[in-house]
Amino acid sequence: MGVFTRTGWKNLVTKYEEKTGLKLTKKQLKNKLDNMKKEYTWFMEFKNATTGLGWNEAKQTVECSKDWWDEHLARCNNPDKGIKCNHVRFRKQGPKHLDDLHMLFDKIHVSGTSASCPGDISSNDSSDDVLEIERTPENDEVKVAVSKGSKPVKRKRKASCTAAKEKEEKSPFFRLYKNTCLKIETAAEKISTSVEASSTHPTSQVPSIAETMKMVKDCGVKEKTALMHTTTFLIVKPQFREVFCMLETNEGRSDLLEREHAKEMMRHM
């Protein structure tokens, strides 16, 4: 269900102390987890706003020109409402352990209403659900009796709506939603332009997992091996499949898999 139980938190405290030698409380670990989720949310906002730009694998971030940054920060910052763009921290380097952050928080929704991750308790209730009641004579009689016996109550909702709107605008999920809409609009324009410009050139598509797995086996990677285990986690990422299949030789692909596997082994040492 995307949450830690009481026993889960107890195990996490124990395992963390065994791995690091540091004894932290549940609250301290929860704060670390919340900060990681916040940083990941900011990074995905930034990444979703950079459609069509290059990816720097070494720095684990998107390569953006100075002109792009100037335009983006002018749109993202809002001093009047006290909103400061958090994306600038990823200008030179992405978050640490980005692959692990994907595993933890990749299922967070854009709106945040149904987002869940370890440590959070989220509700599946939605205000959009409407219960439809069949109209009967009894219901009509009750409605008439209530309308005669009570006066309508006027509620002041204007102030509360304004406060809710300001709170919503400061929410990272609301900014992520706005950036996603901008991304869709930009992508639609680029697709329309590219279709006209590439009528004689077929567009490249990311190969499927099944196609990539066949190429992995052609490289000599055997099942029931540590290298195959690492490979299965790598090829689920569209970006890795695209890079992997762009290599022209089995030797080059095999070398890439072995290097990524060695990197993964070093990470868990």
N, C-alpha and C positions, 0 to 999 in steps of 0.2 A: 504493500500500500504506500510505499515511498516514505515511511517513517521508521525511526528507531524505537524499539520497545524499551522498557526499563532494563531488561536483561541485555538488550543490544548495546545500550549506552554503557552498561557495566563492563561488557566485553571490550568495547572500544577503548575505554579508559585503561583497562589492563593491557591490551595489545599495544596501545600507543606507548605505554611505559616500557614494555618489553623491547620495542623496536628502537626507541629514541633515548631511553634512560631518563626521560622527563615525566614527572608525575603531575598531570593536569586534571582539573576537575571537569565534570560534565559541562558546567557553564563555560569554562574556558574553551573546551573543544567545540561547543555549540557556537561560540563567537567566531572561532576560526572558520567553521563551516559556513556561517552566514557571510563572512567577509569573502570567502572563496566564491560563493554563489553570486554575491554582488559584483565582484570583479568579472566573473564569467558573463553575467548579464550585460555589463557595460561593453565587454569585448564583442559579444554577439550583436549588440546594437551597432557598434562601429563596423563590424564585418558585413552586416546586412546593408549598410549604407555605401559600401564600396564595390558595387556591382561592376564587373568588367575590368577591375584592376588586377595587377599581378600579385602573386603570393610569394613571400620570402620564407622558404622552409627553415633556413638556419635561424632566423630571428622569430619565426612563428608569428608573423604578422603580415598585414597587407602593405605593399609598397605604394605610397601615394605621393604625388608631386606636391610642391609647395603651393601651387595655385589651388589644388584640390583642398588642401588643408585650410588655406585662407578662406575659401568659400564655405567649407563645412563648418568651421568654428564660428564664422559670422552668423550662420543659420542656427547652430546648436546652442551657442551661448545666449543667455537672456538676463543681463544684469538687472533689469527692472523687476524681474520676478525672483531674483536670487538663484537662477539656474546657471550652473557652470558645467561646461562640457567635460565629461569624464573620459572622452575618447583620446584626448591628447596624450595620456599616459602610455598609449600603445603605439605612439608614433615611431619609436625606435625598437621596441621589443614587445612581443605578445606576453600573455600570462605564462607563468612557470607551470610545467606539467599540464600543458593544454590537452593532451590526449586523455589524461585522467579526469580533467574537468569535463570533457565531453561525456565520459562514462557516467559521471555523477549527475550532471545537470542538463544533459541534452534534451530531456523530455519536457523541459519547462515551456509552457505555452506563451505566446506573444502577449496576450492580455493579462496573464497572471492570475486570472480568476480560478483556473483549475490546475495551476502549477503545483507540482509536488516534488520534493527531493528529500534525501535523508535528513531527518531532524525536524522537518516541517509537518504540521498537521493541517491539511487542507480540507475544505468542505466541497462536496460535489453538488451542493444545492445551488440552484440557479434561479434568479428572479425572472427569467424568461419563461419558466414553466407555467402554464395556465391550466387550471382545473376547470373543465367544462361541466356545468351543472344543468341537468335537464329541467326545462321550465314546466312547472305543474301549477294547477290552481292553488294548491296549498302554499307554494312559494310566493305566488302573487298576493295572497291574503296577508302573509307575514310581512311582505314588503310594504303594503299599504298601512298596516298597523304601526310599523316602525316609523314611517314617514309622518304619520299624524301625531305620534307621541313624542317625537324628539325634534329639536331644531338643528339645522345644519351647522357644523362647527367650522369656522374659518381658521385656517392654519397659515401661519407665515412661513412660506417655504422659500421665498426669494433669497433670504440671507443664507440659509442652509445650503441651497443649490449652488450659490456662488462660492461658498467655502469648499464644498465638495469638488467643484470644478477646479479650483486652484490646487487642491490637494492632488487631484487626478493628474494635472499638468506636471506636477513635480515628481510624480511616480516614474521610476525607471521603466516600468512596463508600458506606461502610456507613451513615453518617448520612443520606446522600441516599436510600438504600434505605428506611431507617426513615421518613423524612419522606414519601417517595412512598407507602408503605403507609398512613400517616396521612391523606395527601391522598385516596387512593382511598376510605378508610373515610368520611371527611367528605363527599366528593362523593356517595357512595352514599346517605348520609342526606339530603343536600340534594335529590338527584334524586327520592327517594321522597316527600319533602315537597312538592316543586314539582309533581310529577305529580298529587297529590291536590288541590293548591290551584289548579292551572291547567287543570282538565278542560274548561273552556269557553273557554280562551284558548290559541291555538296558540303554541308556543314558537318563538322566532326561531332560524334556522339560518344559519350562515356560508355565503354563496353559493360556488359552485364557481369554479375558475379560469376555466373556459370562459364562465360567466355574467358574471363580472367583466370578462373581456376584451371581450365584446360591448358592455358599458357603456363601456369605455375607448374603443372605436372610435366609439361614439355621441357621445363628447365631442369628436371630431375629431382624435384622436391618429393620426398616419399611421405606417405601417410604414417601416422603414429610416431612422428618425430617432433622435436621441439621447434624446428624450423617451420614445419607445417602448421603447428599450433599458433605461432606468431603471425604467420602469413594470413591465416583465416581472419584475424582481427584487423590486419592491414587492408585487405581487399574489400572490406565492407565500406571503406571510405571512398567516395567517388573521385576525389582528387588524386588519391594514391593510384586507383585503377587507371585513371587517365595517363598519369606519368609512367606507370609501369608498362602500359601497352604502347606507349610512344617509343620505347626503346626497341631497337631494330634486331638485336641478337638475343638468343637465350642466355649467352654468357653475361651480357650486360644486365639482364633481368635477374639472373641468379645472384650476381654480385650485389645488386640493390637489396634483394631479400636478405642476404647474409649480413649486410651492414646494418639493416634495420633490426634484425634479430640480435646482433651483438649489442646494439644500442639498448634494446629492451632488456637484455640480460644485465648490463651494467646498471640500469635503472633500479633493478630489484636486488642488487647486491647489498 
